[in-house]
Amino acid sequence: MINIRLKDNSIKEIEENISVYELAKSISNKLAKVAIVGRVNDELVDLSYKLKENDKVEILTYEDKEAIDVLRHSTTHIMAQAVQRLYKSAKLAIGPSIDNGFYYDFDVEKAFSEQDLEKIQCEMDKIIEENLQFERIDVSREEAIKLMEDKCEPYKIELIKELPEGENISLYRQGDFVDLCRGPHIPSSKYIKAFKLLSVAGAYWKGNEKNKMLQRIYGTAFEDKKALDAYLNNLEEAKKRDHRKLGKELKLFTVMEEGPGFPFFLPNGVVLKNTLIDFWRQLHIEDNYIEIETPIMLNKKLWETSGHWYHYKENMYTSVIDEEEFALKPMNCPGGMLVYKSEAHSYRDFPMRVAELGRVHRHELSGALHGLMRVRAFTQDDAHIFMLPDQIKSEIKGVISLIDKVYSKFGFKYSVELSTRPENSMGSDEEWAIAESSLSGALDEINMEYKINEGDGAFYGPKIDFHLEDSIGRTWQCGTIQLDFQLPQRFDLNYIGADSEKHRPIVIHRVILGSIERFIGILIEHFAGKFPTWLAPVQVKVLPISNKFNDYAMEVTKTLKDNNIRVQLDDRDEKVGYKIREASNEKVPYIIVIGEREVADKTIALRTRKNGDQGTIALDEFIKNIKVEIENKDI
């Protein structure tokens, strides 16, 4: 008999050589039925894994995200098997699980069509019915290469050769199909209850545009049909909310072939963007920030000093000016450091909260570009807070409070992640330890829940990331707080302390909206284009029933404009029903209809986007109500 420790830290005595699945069954038959994968000593393992003395064991089920990820990854193996059954010459690349789904890349003679996806899905159903067992096989590097050579799998051979010398390699077999994989996997194909192949796209091998273009099939899998149907319904809803479609319909922005990745904002989009910026700017004034503006292009020497030239150059656009190399800024931070350094500072100046709405440029692969969500030029709502060591926690808490003010105005819920030191970091162990403990300490003091995201910090410091949840449950990473001990050193920043000696300031980098362009894309989809009145590019449309009521309609329009309400007069010689439908499609919050009765009574007939026809109301009363709504930024 051996002892193992369960998730609740209780000790359980079991027989030697028992598997994770057998342990689940000894606890309860119900648990064994829903078990997907085990976690032993913090490592995910197959349910067939044999337990040893003092192992710490957790059994994951359909309720655990990691188990669903394993289910989805196993589904990619079934998909790859189906593809090779149907298309004998298909070569396998990689097939990971991703957020809400999975994909697999294939090298095939002819691009997949929608009809091909249907055939592959049917073949997968047959494989699932065969109840094939997933079997792990551990082999040497040489054995793995020989097997993949026999199977004519060049991409797998390349991956194996990139693994460290002497490392044993795991393969997984189901039926006659074998794939290179670390695992773990579900016990058998019958565990796949509900899946759907969604789309196909081109993808370069290893994401490098110099490599061959492969065919990538996307799909998803869930624990049951109900969960799958809910997800597919959300996908349909997401299509309706697609910011590229709505951006065109609402005349907010466009992307032209003359500037891929460089969006053009149209008049309505500029109003929306400026309204968002005005809101952002007012909050920062109230929070005692000052605002600066730094150049878009700066000398290579600056980027060498900041470290970007060595850590980020492949994402930067460069040019030669007066025989010297320059780069468009991918980040605002180095310019902010120069502004700080442009004059002397005392400890009495701190904290210095310096904001910048800075235009940045980053090279993105053409295949990654996506409307406003992934662009090559965007505006970051940056700020750099220069402070003393004993101000770190209070300033972090102040930024969190400001972020909460912003997100709450749009009705966003959010979750928080603390990302720690990455492999290619700058700075000492001591500096990183202080930085990480300062961030976690601030979060702990305000009792904010957060997850640790190991190794995903910036190269100069750890960070807190804020993930928004939109109205249909999707998450978006927007706000971030980064604590930096490195750039002040690299730029030799200092201040005169109370002891009259020079000291080094500490810097917080932070954004709230992130990319303003991307945040607008998120808002379009979050509200499905039905922006709150305070944010709507056009807040009111005035529609005279016929030309003979135009004079009063113009009078109403002018009165609204004089009260700083964004209004448009539609005095075209069209039927009023047509004009109402058009205004409704433009998702305008309020429509005012002017007819004979309204002219006679000096009133307005009001329709709202939410509740339709509201009858007749005095213009003054409407103005009073809408101004309160705009002032309060109601959603």
N, C-alpha and C positions, 0 to 999 in steps of 0.2 A: 504493500500500500504506500501511496505518496500523498503529500499535502499540497494543495494549491490554494491560492487566494482569489476570491471572487471580487466583483466590482465594488461591493459594499464593505470590502476588507475582511469579510468573514473567511475562516479557514474551512475548507472541505476536504475530507479524506476520500480518495478514490483509488481504484485499482491502477497498477502500473500499465503503461502502454495504452491508455484509454484515449480516444480522440476527442476533439472539441465537440463534435456532434453527439458522441456518446455521453459526454458530460451534460450537454443540453437536455438529452433525453432523461438522464438520471434526475435532473431538476424537475422537469415536467414535460409530458408529451406535447403540450401546447407550445412550449418554447422550442422544442425540436422541430415542430412543423413550420415555424416562422423564422428559424435561424438561417442566416445567409452566409455569415463569415465570422471568424473569431478574431479577437485582439489578444495576443499573448505577449506580455512584457512590452506593451506599447507598439507591437508590430502586428499588422493585419496578416492573418493566416487562413488557409483553407479549413473547412470544417473537418477534413480528414487528418489534420495536424495532430501528432501524438504529443501528449502533455508530459512534462517532466516535473520533478520535485521542485517545489517553491515557485512554480510559474504563477504569474498574475494573469488572470483570465477574465475576459469580458466577451459575452455572446451578443453579436449584433444582428438585428432583425430588420424587416422592411421599414421600421420606424426610424432607423438611423441613416443619415445621409451617406455615410461611408459605405454602408451595405448596399444602398441603391446605386452608388457609383460602381461597386463591384458587379452588381447585376447588369448595369449598362455596359461595362467593359466586357463582360462575358457575352453579351448580345453582339458586340462587334466581332467576336470570334465566330459566332454562329453566322453572322452576315458574311464574313470573309469565306467561310466554308461554302455557303450558298453561292457566292460569286464564282468561286473556283469550280463548283459543280456545273454551273451554267456556262461559264466562259473559261475554257480550259487553259488558255494562254495568259490569263490574268496574273500579274505579279503583285505580291503584297508589300505594302510600305508600313505604315503605322496605324494603330486604331485605338485611341484613348477614349475614356469617358470625359465629358466636359460638363459645364453647368447645364442642367436640364436635359442632357442627352449624351450623344456619342458621335464619332465619325470614324471612317476608315478610308485610307488613301490607297488607290489601286492604279497600277500601270496597265492600261488596256489599249487594244488596237483602235477601238472606236469609242467616242464619248457616250456615256450612259444617257438614256432618255427616260422620260416619265414612265413609259411602258416597261423599260428594263427594271425600274424600281418595283413595279408591281410584280414582275416575274421573280425578282430576288426575294421580295416579301413572302410570296407563296412558297418558295423553296425553303425559306427559313421556318415557316410553319411546319413543313414536313420534317425538318431536322429536329425541331422541338418535340414533335410527336414521337420521334425515334428514341427519346429519353437517353441521349448520349451522355456518358459520364465524362466530367472534366478530370483528367489525370495529369498530375505534375510529374515531369521527368527531369532529373538533374543530370547534366552531362558536362564534359569538359569543353573548353573552347574549340579544340580541334574536332571533337565529335559533332558539335553544333554546326561548325562550318561545313563539314562533310555532308551532313544531313541537308543543309540548305543548298549546297552545290548540287546534290542529287535531285532536289526539288526545283532547281533553277530559280532561286529566289535571290537575285543580286542585292536588293535593298536590305534584306535580312543579314546577308553576309557582311555588308558594309557596317551595319549596326553592331554586329558581333565583334568585328575587328576594332571597333572604337572602344570596346570594354577593356578594363585593365587586364594585363597579362596574369595568368594563373587563376583568374576568378571563375568559379563554377557557374554554369549558365543553366537557367531553367527554361524548359519548354512545356507547353500544355497541349495535350491530345484530347480530341473528342472524335470518336469514330476513326475515320481515315484521315482526319485533318490534324496537322501539327503546326503550332505557331510559337515563335520566340516570345516569351512573356515572363515577367517577374511574378505575376499573379498578385493576390489570390483570385480564385474564381468560385462561382457557385458550384455545388456538387454535380448537377446535371442540367441538361437543357430544359427539362420539364419545369424548372424554377422560373422560367421566363413566362409570365402570365399575360402581359400586355405590352406590345411594342408597336412602333410605326416608323417606317422610313419616310423622311420628310422632303429631302431635296438633294440635288447633286450640284457640285461646283468644281471649278478648276482650282488646283493648289500646287504650288511648286514644291518639289522634294526639299525637305528641311527649311521651307519658307524662303529659299534663295532663288531669286528670279533668274539666276544664271543656270539653275538646274532644270530638269525636265518637268513639264506640267503633267500632273497626275489628276485622276478623277477622285473627288472626295464625296462620299455618300454620308449625309447626315441623317440621324435618326434619334429616337428616344425610346425609353422603356420605363415602366412604372410597376408598382406592386400589384395593381389590379386595373381592370378596365375603367372603373369609375375615376380613378386618379388620372389615367391616360386621357379620358374624354374631357375632364376638366382642363387639363393642360392644352389639349387641342383646341378647345373652345377659347382659351386665353390667346392661343396663337392667332385664331381668326379675329379676335378682338384687337390684337396687336397689329394685324394687317390693316384694319380699319383706321387705327391710330397712327400708322406709319408717318413719321414727321416729314418724310420726303414727299409723300402724296398730299398731306394736308398743307405742307409748306407751299406747294404749287397752287393748290386750290384756294388758299387764303392769301396768296400773293405776298408771302413773307420772305422767301429766299429762293435762289436757284443756283445750280452749279452748271457751268458751261464747259464745253470741250476745250475752250481756250485756256481754262484754268482748273484742271482737275485737282480737287482737294482744296480749292480756294473759293469759298462760297461768295456769291453776290447777295447782299441784303437789299430787298426791294422796299418801297416806302413804308408799307405796313410793318415789315420786319424791323426797319430802323426805329419806328415808333416803339415797338415792343422792346427792342434792345435798349433804347435810351431810357424807357420807363424802368426797366430792370436795373440799369446802372444808376439812375436817380435814387431809387430805393436803397441800393447798396451804398451809395455815396452818403446819403443822409444818416444811415446807421453808423457809418464810420466816423462821421463828424461828431455824432452824439457820443461815440466811444473814444474820443480824443485821438483819432488818427490824423496824421498829416498826409498829404498826397503829393507824389512826385511823378515825373515822366522821364524815362531814360531812352537813349537811342536804340533803334532797331538793329543797327549793324555796328559792330565794334571789332577792334584789332585782335588778331590771333593771340597776342601776348596776354590779353585779359583772360582768354579761355584756357590758356596754359596755366595761368596763376590759379584760376578757379578749379582746374582739374577736368573741366568738361572736354577739353581737347583730347585728353587721354582716355576718358571714360564714356564719351558720348559723341565723338566726332562723326561716326557713321550716320547719325541722325541730323547732322547740321549742314546747312547750305553755306557754301564759302564762295568768295570772290577775291580778285586781286585789285587793289586800288593803290596807285602810286608805288607799284612794285612791292607792296606789302600785302600779306594775306589777311583778309577780314572774314567774319562770319555773321550771318543773321542770328540774332539771339534765339536759342531754343528755350531759355529760361531768363527770368528777370533778375535773379539773385546777384550776379556779379555787378551789374549796373547799380543796384541798390547799395552794394558794398562801397563802390566808388563815391556815391553821394554821401554816405556816412563819413568817408575819409576826407571829404572836401573841406571840412572844418574841424577844429578841435572840440572835444567834448569832456564834460565833467560828470561825475557820478550823479550830480543833481539833475542832469538831463533825463535820467532814466526813470521809468521805461520810455523808450522812444518807439512809437508805433507808426511805421512808415508804410503807406499803402501805394500800390501802383496798378492801374489797369493797363497792363503791358502787352503789346502785340508781339507774339512769338511765332517762330517758324520751326517746324520739325519735319524731316523727310520721312514720309510713310510710303510703303509699297502701294502701288496702284490698286492691287487686289484687296487691300485693307481699308481703302477709303469708303466711307458710308455716310452720305448726307452731311449733317452737322455733327454726327457722333464721332467720326474719325476724319479729321481734316489735316491739312498741312500748314495752315495759318490760323491762329485763333488768339483771343484775348484772355489772358489770365488775370483773375482778380487777386493779385498777389499782395502780401504784406510781409514786412520784415520787422520784427520787434527786437530792439537792442536793449539788453537788460543786465542787471546784476545777478549773481548766483542766487541770492535769497529772494529774487522776484520770479524765479522760473515757474513755480507751481501756481502762484496767483495769476500770472499772465496766461498760462495754459488754461486755467479755469475760466479766465475772462474770454479767451477765444472760443472755448466750448459754448459759453453762454451766448456769444454773438452768433455762432453757427446755429444754435437752437432757435434764436429769434428769426433768422432768415428762413430756415426750413419750415418752421411752424406756420409762416405766412402762406405757404403753398400746400399745407396739409400733408407734408411728408412725414412718415415715420422713418427712423433710421437706426442702424446698428453700427457698432464701433469695433475696429480692429487695431491692435498695437503691433506694428511690424518692426522686427528686431534686425540686428546687424547682418548685412549680406556678406558674401565671400569677397567681393572686390572693394571693400570699404577702405576709407582713409582714417587715420587716427589710432590712438592707443587703446588698450583694453580698459584702462581706468576711465578714460573719457567716455567710452561707449557705455560702461557700467553706470556712470553717473547720469548720462543722458537717458538711458532706458528706465532707470529707477525713478527719475524725475517725472517722466511721462506716466508711468504706471501709478506712481504715488498721487499725481493730480487726479487721475481717473478714480482711484480708490477713495480719495477724500470726498469726492462728490457722489460716491456710491453708483458710479456708472458702470453697467455691465460691458465687458469687452472680451474679445477673443485675441489670443496671441497668434500672430502670423510670422512664424520663424523665418529669419533670413530674407525678408522682403523689404527691409528698410532702404532708404536712399544711400548712396555711397558715402555721404558725408554725415549721416545721422539717422536715428530711428524716427518713426513717424506714427501718428494716429490717423487712421483713415475712417471716413464716414461714408456708409453705404445707405443711400436713400432707397426706400421702397415706394414704388408708384402705385397708382390706383388699381392696377391689375396684378399687383404682387411681384413685379420684376424689380431687381435691385440694380443700382447704379452707383459706382464709386465717384464721389464728387469732392467733398471737403477733405483737407489733409492738414495736419500740424506736424512740422518736422523740427526737431531740436538739433542745432548745429554748433559744434565746437570747432569745426574744421575751417570754414571760410574765414572767420575772424583771424585765425592764425595765418592762413595763406595770403590774406590781404593786409596783414600786420595792422589790424584795427586796434585802437586803444582808447582809453579815457583816463582822466586824472581822478584818482580815488580820494577818499576823505583823508588818507595819509599823505596826500600830495605826490604819490608815486603813480607810475603808469600801470594800468591793468588792462586785461583783455575782456571785451564784452562777450556775452553769450547771445546767440541769435535764434529766434524762432522764425521759421518760414511757414507761412500758412496761406491756403486758399479756401474759399467757402463755396463759391459756385464752381470753381475749377476752371474749365474752359467755359466762357460765357456762351459761345456758340453751341457747345454740347449741352449746356444747361437749358438753353432755349429749345433744343431738340427734345430733351427730356420733358420740358413743360408742355410742348405741343402734344406729345403722346400721353402724358399724365392727364391732361385736361381734354384730350381728344379734340383739340382746337377750340374748345369752349372756355376761353380764358376768363378768369374773374374780371369783373368790370374794371377794377383799377388797372389791370394789366392789358386789357383788350385794346388793340390798335384803333378800332372804331367802337366807341361805347354806345352811340345812339345813331340810328338812321331815321331821317325824316322823309316820309313818303306822301306827297300830295296825291289825292285820288285823281285829280285832273289839273290841267294847266291853270284853270281859273282860281285855284287855291294856292298857286305858287307864291303870291305875295306874302300871305300869312305863314306859309311854310318857311320862307326865307327869314321872316321875322323870328320865328321859333328857333331856327338854326342859329341866327346871330345871338339870340339871348343865351342859348346853350354854350356857344363859343365864348361869350363874354364871361361865363362862369367856369371857364377852363375845362369844359367837357368836350371830349373828342367826338365830333359829330360830322356826319355827311348828309347832304341833301341829295336825294334822288328825284330830280324833277323831269326825268325822261318821259316822253309821251308813250308810256306803256301802261297796260292794265295793272291796277294796284295789286291784284292777286299774284301776278308774275313778279312784281317788285318785292312783295312780302316773302315769296318763296326764295328769291335770290338772296335777300338779306338774311333769311333763316339759314340758308346754305353757307353763308359767310360767317355764321355763328355770332352775329352781333347781339350783345346782351339785351338791348332795348330797341324797339321799333315804334316810332310815332307816326300814326296815320292822320292826315289832315283832310277833312271833308267839309261839307256845308255846315253841319252842326257845330263842328269845332271852331270854324271861322266866326259863326254867329255868337257862340258862347265864350270865345277866346279861351278855349280849353284844348286838350289833346286827347286823342284815342291811343291808348298805350297797349302794346303787346310786349311780353317778356319772353326771353329765350326759354326760361324754365317752365312758366305756367301759361303761356299763350295769351289770349285776349283778356285784358284787365279792365276794359271799359274806359269811360271818360274820367279824366283827372285834370285838376288845375296845373298849369305849367309850373308855377312857383312851388307847389307841393312836390312835384316830380323832381325838380332841381334840388330841393332841400334833401329829399330821400337819397338821390343818387350821389350827392356830394358827401353825405355821411358814409355811404357804402364805399366810396372811393377813399375817403380819408381813413376809414378803419381797415382798409384793404381786406374786406370780407371775401371769403371764398365760397 
